[in-house]
């Protein structure tokens, strides 16, 4: 069986590919972190940074820094109550969704439905096992 550390390295490489995909030339200061936040905010409003942090599985400090940067770039409205996208943020969300669809098609090319089903199942198990680290 393949060394587990190597599996983790492969998962990190997938994250790196995702990040690079969203930071390609011409996208100015828009990062994959913004893409993840914008995608979540395009699906629904969040009443607090804490709620958004929990939804995304990231710490509050990262959420706060990212939201501040997004606000300065005009992607979200000033955070008072609910966290909502501006028109610019909504346009960016549409671009993110298009890029994600294209990336998904390219990454999953040649992978059968049964292989994908097994992969998803294994990822779900890894993520479930990783929940023990959330409170540490």
Residue pairs with C-beta under 8 A, 6 or more apart in sequence:
17 107
18 32
18 103
19 31
19 32
21 32
21 99
21 103
22 30
22 31
22 32
22 34
22 35
22 96
22 99
23 30
23 31
23 32
29 69
29 73
30 73
30 92
33 62
33 66
34 66
34 69
34 70
34 73
34 75
34 92
35 96
35 99
35 100
36 56
37 52
37 56
37 63
37 66
37 67
37 70
38 70
38 75
38 85
38 89
38 92
38 93
38 96
39 93
39 96
39 97
39 100
40 46
40 52
40 55
40 56
41 52
41 76
41 83
41 84
41 85
41 89
41 93
42 85
42 89
42 90
42 93
42 96
42 97
45 82
45 83
45 84
46 52
46 55
46 82
46 83
47 81
47 82
47 83
48 83
49 60
49 63
49 64
49 67
49 79
49 83
50 60
52 63
52 67
52 83
53 59
53 60
53 62
53 63
56 63
57 134
67 76
67 79
67 83
70 76
70 89
71 77
71 78
71 79
73 88
74 86
74 88
74 89
75 85
75 86
75 88
75 89
75 92
76 83
76 84
76 85
76 86
76 89
77 83
77 84
77 85
77 86
85 92
85 93
108 116
111 119
